Each structure stands twice: as C-alpha cells, then as structure tokens.
C-alpha cells in the first residue's frame, strides 16, 4: 500500500475523486476541509507529519505552498490537470464557493500560469482531470495498491 498526494488547480477534480476513493473504502484526507490549512494557507506541518507517520495507505489532496516539504513522504504525487476553461466552468457550478467571482477566476488563471508548472515538475504522474471520476479513481487506486 502507498501514500498518494493528489494535487492540482481549483476545479481539477481533487475533491470529487477523493469522494469516490472514500466511497470505495480508501482512507482519504482532503486538506481543504477540517483545519489542515493554517490562516496563511499552508499545511499545519506538525499535524500533517503525524498523519503521515500514522498511515501508510492514504490518499491526501491539496494544493498549498509548503506541500513540497512532504513530497518525500509520498510514494506518488498525482497532478490532476485540465484546461483553464474547464476549471473555470467547474468552479462556478460546485458547492465550494471559491471561484465564482471574476477576481477569484482571475486568480485561478494566474495560478494556472505560475503554480501549475511547479506542481507539474514535482509530480510523479499527471492525469487529465477531464476523464470520468471512475477512471480517475481507478488510476489512483492502482497507485495506492501497488505501493512504490
């Protein structure tokens, strides 16, 4: 079993695929919820360290500035990606309110240009977030089950 980090831009499908993996019985943590992020938008590093110390079969999702400090603790870093127009379409239709305003959409476009290339460099695999949820979950499930 392996630890997998799923990262990507807002609207790429991270929460949706984690929901499917959780439904399939996998241990998941979506760091957008539950107090994993500090007020500065970074992960609570002591808490994340404790989580990774405790579990070796885990799928974590998130996109924060300090996630790179934990890359060595994951067997796979999965980048979910999609074209900007797809991301913007999705964020206007989801339950999470981020991405509905023109300012937030401009911020997402900026992050696609500036942050996504950094995520791509750190990723061990990139998956097209336009694939069906079941296909995405199947791919990540194989990574979790195969281990290293």
VENTA-V319333 format. One record per residue. RES is the residue in one small letter. SS is DSSP state (alpha for helix, beta for strand, coil for the rest). NEAR is the number of other ideal C-beta (glycine too) atoms within 12 Angstrom. Layout:
{{RES SS NEAR} {RES SS NEAR}}
//
This chain:
{{x coil 20} {x coil 29} {x beta 35} {x beta 47} {x beta 45} {x beta 50} {x beta 48} {x beta 44} {x coil 39} {x coil 40} {x coil 37} {x coil 43} {x coil 40} {x alpha 44} {x alpha 34} {x alpha 34} {x alpha 38} {x alpha 38} {x alpha 24} {x alpha 28} {x alpha 37} {x alpha 21} {x alpha 15} {x coil 21} {x coil 14} {x coil 30} {x coil 23} {x beta 36} {x beta 36} {x beta 29} {x coil 34} {x coil 28} {x coil 18} {x coil 17} {x coil 14} {x coil 27} {x beta 24} {x coil 17} {x coil 7} {x coil 11} {x coil 19} {x coil 22} {x beta 34} {x coil 24} {x alpha 23} {x alpha 16} {x alpha 21} {x alpha 33} {x alpha 17} {x alpha 16} {x alpha 28} {x alpha 29} {x alpha 14} {x alpha 15} {x coil 23} {x coil 19} {x coil 25} {x beta 34} {x beta 44} {x beta 43} {x beta 42} {x coil 40} {x coil 41} {x coil 28} {x alpha 21} {x alpha 22} {x alpha 34} {x alpha 24} {x alpha 20} {x alpha 33} {x alpha 26} {x alpha 15} {x alpha 27} {x coil 36} {x coil 28} {x beta 33} {x beta 36} {x beta 44} {x beta 36} {x beta 43} {x beta 33} {x coil 30} {x coil 19} {x alpha 26} {x alpha 16} {x alpha 25} {x alpha 33} {x alpha 29} {x alpha 21} {x alpha 31} {x alpha 32} {x coil 22} {x coil 15} {x coil 22} {x coil 15} {x coil 19} {x coil 13} {x coil 25} {x coil 28} {x coil 21} {x coil 14} {x alpha 13} {x alpha 12} {x alpha 21} {x alpha 25} {x alpha 15} {x alpha 23} {x alpha 35} {x alpha 24} {x alpha 16} {x alpha 31} {x alpha 30} {x alpha 14} {x alpha 15} {x coil 28} {x alpha 31} {x alpha 16} {x alpha 23} {x alpha 33} {x alpha 22} {x alpha 15} {x alpha 26} {x coil 28} {x coil 25} {x beta 27} {x beta 26} {x beta 34} {x beta 20} {x coil 36} {x coil 22} {x coil 23} {x coil 16} {x alpha 25} {x alpha 18} {x alpha 20} {x alpha 39} {x alpha 33} {x alpha 19} {x alpha 30} {x alpha 45} {x alpha 31} {x alpha 22} {x alpha 33} {x alpha 35} {x alpha 21} {x alpha 16} {x coil 15} {x coil 14}}
//
